[in-house]
Amino acid sequence: MLDNLFHPNLNNLTRALQRTRDRQGMLMANLANVNTPGYKRQDIDFAIELERAEGRPSVGATRMQERLARSTANRVDGSTVDLEVEVFGLAETELRYRTLTEMTTRYFSGLKNVIREGR
């Protein structure tokens, strides 16, 4: 019974934190390979992931493909990594992570409050 009450929220928070961790890793790999000839950048679009999780058709996938095509810098070495894009993505991901950890903290604080009967 308790699993049915608390599992969906906890599962959503867990998946969101995992996606944030995955994106952070991809962006860091992009930065590490900024001068690697022919390296193709990787990224996760949270809107696309949300649409997939909700079982909706992924309209965001087209947006992501367009954004990746635009981010293909005309570099001589064929790399698609843009330093500004990666740094902005890291800042955005850090903000998302902090927000999710705050939500998780509040979730567990609420559970603790219920267990203690508001005391």
Stockholm file with secondary structure:
# STOCKHOLM 1.0

chainA/1-119         MLDNLFHPNLNNLTRALQRTRDRQGMLMANLANVNTPGYKRQDIDFAIELERAEGRPSVGATRMQERLARSTANRVDGSTVDLEVEVFGLAETELRYRTLTEMTTRYFSGLKNVIREGR
#=GR chainA/1-119 SS CHHHHHHHHHHHHHHHHHHHHHHHHHHHHHHHTTTSTTCCCCCCCHHHHHHHHTTCCCSHHHHHHHHHHHTCCCCTTCCCCCHHHHHHHHHHHHHHHHHHHHHHHHHHHHHHHHHTTTC
#=GC SS_cons         CHHHHHHHHHHHHHHHHHHHHHHHHHHHHHHHTTTSTTCCCCCCCHHHHHHHHTTCCCSHHHHHHHHHHHTCCCCTTCCCCCHHHHHHHHHHHHHHHHHHHHHHHHHHHHHHHHHTTTC
//
